[in-house]
């Protein structure tokens, strides 16, 4: 499965949330509402999630291994950095 498209939508005036993103795989499957977050150790990508009745959040879509997670995260962060550089 290959990433065929990444769209990043920067968010202004927010300390932690930096952008929303969507990723298309093999031109036939999309995951929307990924978030670029500025955490204590830097930027990371949070998967789409839903709030549960007990107040906790559970991912609605997520990779099953670190290799795939890293590939998705790096693709999104690369595009995010490009967007920020051109918008500055």
Order of alpha helices (4+ residues) and beta strands (2+ residues): beta-beta-beta-beta-beta-beta-alpha
